Amino acid sequence: MSTFLPPGYKPPDKSGKYMKFQQGETRFRVLSDAPLIGNVGWKDKKPIRRPVGASWQIGEVDERNGVPRISHFWAVAVWDYSTSRVRVLEFTQSTVQTPISELSKKPKWGHPSKYDIVVTRTGTTMEDTEYVVTPEPPEPPDPIIVEAWDKLKDRFDLSRLFSNGDPFGDEVAVAPPDDSDGPF
């Protein structure tokens, strides 16, 4: 009997290296020692990232109503529970950044690698989308997470995002998903 596909064939994993907040709950564990912090603008549906304080040229990024579309971002390596893999989470929402920052300053919570974070997204348009950040009780990460991160962390470098490189250190640079509809 012949088979249509080779034995053991599996379709390629389409989840990619980048994570976005999904409708409903998105659960993750921060793996990075610190976030990469900067500003991001978009030109022709491609991100342009700069460190905080770096200058921007007129016309370098797309504009909305004559104003350059530049947002403050954080990028971190995370364990994505929905795909069971290490991914990059880049986000611009201050309603996510502020609670994580506040939790990291509290002695009972501390560094966000000590607990899982659940971000609940509601709404479908930029005007009605809201985010709620809920930390899970602090506990050590699952050994599978530790093992996966240990295999990657020596070659992983978030600063490669500033040159549109691949934080995972793979030879071919991989751009984040098309975000032309904005961060939502």
C-alpha positions in Angstrom: 0.0 0.0 0.0 1.4 3.4 -0.9 1.0 6.4 1.3 0.4 9.9 0.3 2.9 11.4 2.7 6.2 10.0 4.0 6.1 8.0 7.3 6.6 10.3 10.3 5.8 13.5 8.3 4.6 16.4 10.4 3.5 19.8 8.9 5.9 22.7 9.8 5.3 24.5 13.0 3.6 27.8 12.1 3.7 29.2 15.6 6.9 31.1 14.8 9.5 32.6 17.1 7.4 35.6 18.1 4.4 35.7 20.5 1.5 38.1 20.6 -1.2 38.6 23.1 -4.2 36.6 22.0 -7.9 37.3 22.7 -8.6 35.9 26.1 -5.7 34.6 28.2 -2.0 34.5 27.2 0.2 32.7 29.8 4.0 33.0 29.8 7.1 32.9 32.0 9.8 35.5 31.5 13.2 34.0 30.8 15.3 37.1 30.1 17.4 38.7 32.8 16.1 42.1 31.7 13.9 43.3 28.9 15.3 44.9 25.8 13.8 48.4 25.9 13.5 50.7 23.0 11.2 52.4 20.5 9.7 50.9 17.4 8.3 52.4 14.2 7.0 50.7 11.1 7.9 51.4 7.5 6.2 49.4 4.7 5.0 46.8 7.2 8.5 46.2 8.6 9.7 47.2 12.1 12.4 49.7 12.7 13.7 49.5 16.3 16.0 51.9 18.1 17.3 52.2 21.6 15.7 54.7 23.8 17.0 58.2 23.0 18.2 57.3 19.5 17.1 59.7 16.8 14.6 59.2 14.0 14.7 60.7 10.5 11.7 62.4 9.0 10.0 59.9 6.7 11.8 56.9 8.2 8.7 55.4 9.6 5.0 55.4 8.6 2.9 58.3 9.8 -0.7 58.5 10.9 -2.3 61.9 10.5 1.1 63.5 9.9 2.6 62.0 13.2 5.3 59.4 13.1 4.0 56.0 14.5 6.7 55.3 17.1 6.0 53.3 20.2 7.9 52.4 23.3 8.5 48.6 23.5 9.8 45.9 25.7 11.0 42.6 24.3 11.7 39.6 26.5 12.4 35.9 26.0 9.5 33.9 27.4 8.2 30.4 27.7 4.9 30.3 25.8 2.7 27.8 27.5 0.3 27.6 24.5 3.1 26.3 22.2 5.5 24.8 24.8 8.5 26.7 23.4 10.8 29.7 24.0 9.6 32.7 22.0 10.1 36.5 21.9 7.4 38.6 23.3 7.6 42.2 22.2 4.9 44.5 23.5 4.2 48.2 23.5 1.1 48.3 25.8 1.8 50.4 28.9 -1.1 48.7 30.6 1.1 45.5 30.5 4.5 47.2 31.1 3.4 49.1 34.2 2.0 46.2 36.2 4.9 44.0 35.4 7.3 46.8 36.4 5.4 47.3 39.7 5.4 43.6 40.5 9.1 43.4 39.9 9.7 46.0 42.6 7.7 44.2 45.3 9.7 41.9 47.5 7.1 39.1 47.5 7.0 39.0 43.7 10.4 40.3 42.5 11.9 39.3 39.1 9.1 38.0 36.7 11.1 34.9 36.0 9.9 33.7 39.4 6.3 33.4 38.5 4.0 32.9 35.5 2.1 35.9 34.1 -1.3 35.8 32.5 -2.3 38.7 30.3 -6.0 38.8 29.5 -7.0 40.7 26.4 -10.5 41.8 25.7 -11.8 43.9 22.9 -11.2 43.8 19.2 -10.4 47.4 18.1 -7.7 49.7 19.3 -10.3 51.8 21.0 -11.9 49.0 23.1 -9.0 46.6 23.6 -7.9 46.3 27.3 -5.3 44.2 29.0 -5.3 42.9 32.5 -2.1 41.5 34.0 -2.4 38.7 36.6 0.6 37.1 38.2 0.4 33.5 39.3 1.9 32.6 42.7 5.7 32.4 42.6 7.1 28.9 42.1 10.2 27.5 40.3 9.8 26.9 36.6 9.1 23.4 35.3 12.4 21.6 34.5 11.3 21.4 30.8 11.4 25.2 30.7 14.8 25.4 32.4 16.2 22.8 30.0 14.8 24.5 26.9 16.2 27.9 28.0 19.6 26.4 28.9 20.0 25.1 25.4 19.3 28.5 23.9 20.5 31.3 26.2 24.2 31.3 25.3 23.4 32.2 21.7 20.2 34.2 22.3 20.6 38.0 22.1 17.6 40.3 22.1 19.7 43.3 21.0 19.8 41.7 17.5 16.3 43.1 17.2 17.8 46.6 16.7 19.4 45.5 13.4 16.3 43.3 12.5 18.4 40.2 13.2 17.2 37.0 14.8 17.5 36.9 18.6 17.8 33.1 18.5 21.1 33.4 16.6 19.9 31.4 13.6 21.6 32.2 10.3 18.5 33.5 8.5 17.0 36.6 10.1 13.3 36.1 10.8 11.1 39.2 10.8 8.2 39.3 13.3 4.7 38.7 12.0 3.2 41.4 9.8 1.8 43.9 12.4 0.3 46.3 9.9 -2.9 46.4 11.7 -1.2 47.8 14.8 -0.3 46.1 18.1 -3.8 44.6 18.5 
